[in-house]
Amino acid sequence: MDLQANNMIVTLSNTDIVKDISIKVKDKQFVGLIGPNGCGKSTLLKSIYKVIKPRQGSIYLGDLDVVKSDPKSVSRIMGVVGQFNDLSFDFTVQEMVLMGRTPHKKFMEGDSEEDYKIVSAALKQVSLSGYENRSYLTLSGGEKQRVILARALAQQPSFLVMDEPTNHLDIKYQLQILSIVKQMNVGTLAALHDLELAAEYCDYLYVMKQGKVISHGTPTEVLTSQLIGEVYDVECEIYTNPITGELSIAYLPVSMLR
Ligand SMILES: Nc1ncnc2c1ncn2[C@@H]1O[C@H](COP(=O)(O)OP(=O)(O)OP(=O)(O)O)[C@@H](O)[C@H]1O
């Protein structure tokens, strides 16, 4: 399922945070959104998953008009892994993941055996089998993040939006989560901070700076030392890692630049 967002402007407290951005994610493509702190990545994603209403612009997921549709219709096809996952009330891990099934249910419909099977499989995928009865609020940041991904898996979405999904995760789970998402084989738009992971997992990248997209293309087209220098104000060299064959980045310490 394609996502097409056109001419998006998002205004918060009378300031344009997202300034006329258009983005396309083709069916089954993994697209990364990169850019420095505060450039507007989360704001753009929130307008796509309907937490913030854009001042201007259209968003289509397949034929569905996301801006005009009610949240339940959107949540039947769009899964979200947000940046902050804290709750005021406590739920068990199983209850949290079962919430992923809600968009598929009729009013007051209970949880079926099939729902419990889906939840159990999702928890297994994120290595949290046995955590069903644990209280969500007592989990570590990384465990919480994996529960949120399990909830998105249980939702069986056709499209996934993720805001820094590897936040709080150690390297094993960073790789695990990105691999699971890749295997889901659905269109994905993810804000990512780690540029090497973005290069490895993303098919296409959009680079944001100060509320605008300043470049887009495949990771090798986009991730040049010149662009990274311009966007993040750091010096670096790009090279091919001799072991993995992947694009790698050597950040040069300030002392080497004198
Ligand atoms: N409700 C608000 N009112 C005013 N400004 C806001 C509001 N919410 C966010 N902003 C500002 O909008 C800008 C973009 O924030 P956003 O969270 O979208 O950036 P980001 O690229 O996701 O950053 P990070 O990488 O740090 O998560 C920031 O300067 C932020 O302070």
The ligand as an SDF file (V2000), in Angstrom:
LIG
                    3D

 31 33  0  0  0  0  0  0  0  0999 V2000
    3.3100   22.1640   20.5420 N   0  0  0  0  0  0  0  0  0  0  0  0
    4.3820   22.8190   20.0880 C   0  0  0  0  0  0  0  0  0  0  0  0
    4.4160   24.1640   20.0760 N   0  0  0  0  0  0  0  0  0  0  0  0
    5.4970   24.8190   19.6040 C   0  0  0  0  0  0  0  0  0  0  0  0
    6.5850   24.2180   19.0920 N   0  0  0  0  0  0  0  0  0  0  0  0
    6.6060   22.8880   19.0840 C   0  0  0  0  0  0  0  0  0  0  0  0
    5.5030   22.1060   19.5760 C   0  0  0  0  0  0  0  0  0  0  0  0
    5.8120   20.8050   19.4290 N   0  0  0  0  0  0  0  0  0  0  0  0
    7.0550   20.7600   18.8740 C   0  0  0  0  0  0  0  0  0  0  0  0
    7.5250   22.0110   18.6660 N   0  0  0  0  0  0  0  0  0  0  0  0
    8.8360   22.3940   18.0910 C   0  0  0  0  0  0  0  0  0  0  0  0
    8.8520   21.9230   16.7630 O   0  0  0  0  0  0  0  0  0  0  0  0
   10.2000   21.6080   16.3880 C   0  0  0  0  0  0  0  0  0  0  0  0
   10.2160   20.2320   15.7610 C   0  0  0  0  0  0  0  0  0  0  0  0
    9.9710   19.2480   16.7640 O   0  0  0  0  0  0  0  0  0  0  0  0
    9.9510   17.6980   16.4090 P   0  0  0  0  0  0  0  0  0  0  0  0
    9.6870   16.9630   17.6650 O   0  0  0  0  0  0  0  0  0  0  0  0
    9.0200   17.4900   15.2780 O   0  0  0  0  0  0  0  0  0  0  0  0
   11.4440   17.4810   15.9080 O   0  0  0  0  0  0  0  0  0  0  0  0
   12.2310   16.1300   15.6010 P   0  0  0  0  0  0  0  0  0  0  0  0
   12.9220   16.3140   14.2890 O   0  0  0  0  0  0  0  0  0  0  0  0
   11.3430   14.9480   15.7350 O   0  0  0  0  0  0  0  0  0  0  0  0
   13.3100   16.1630   16.7740 O   0  0  0  0  0  0  0  0  0  0  0  0
   14.0730   14.9570   17.5810 P   0  0  0  0  0  0  0  0  0  0  0  0
   15.0500   14.3660   16.6170 O   0  0  0  0  0  0  0  0  0  0  0  0
   14.7650   15.7380   18.6640 O   0  0  0  0  0  0  0  0  0  0  0  0
   13.0490   14.0040   18.0950 O   0  0  0  0  0  0  0  0  0  0  0  0
   11.0440   21.7270   17.6560 C   0  0  0  0  0  0  0  0  0  0  0  0
   11.7380   22.9490   17.6290 O   0  0  0  0  0  0  0  0  0  0  0  0
   10.0020   21.7150   18.7690 C   0  0  0  0  0  0  0  0  0  0  0  0
   10.4380   22.4660   19.8850 O   0  0  0  0  0  0  0  0  0  0  0  0
  1  2  1  0
  2  3  1  0
  2  7  2  0
  3  4  2  0
  4  5  1  0
  5  6  2  0
  6  7  1  0
  6 10  1  0
  7  8  1  0
  8  9  2  0
  9 10  1  0
 10 11  1  0
 11 12  1  0
 11 30  1  0
 12 13  1  0
 13 14  1  0
 13 28  1  0
 14 15  1  0
 15 16  1  0
 16 17  2  0
 16 18  1  0
 16 19  1  0
 19 20  1  0
 20 21  2  0
 20 22  1  0
 20 23  1  0
 23 24  1  0
 24 25  2  0
 24 26  1  0
 24 27  1  0
 28 29  1  0
 28 30  1  0
 30 31  1  0
M  END
$$$$
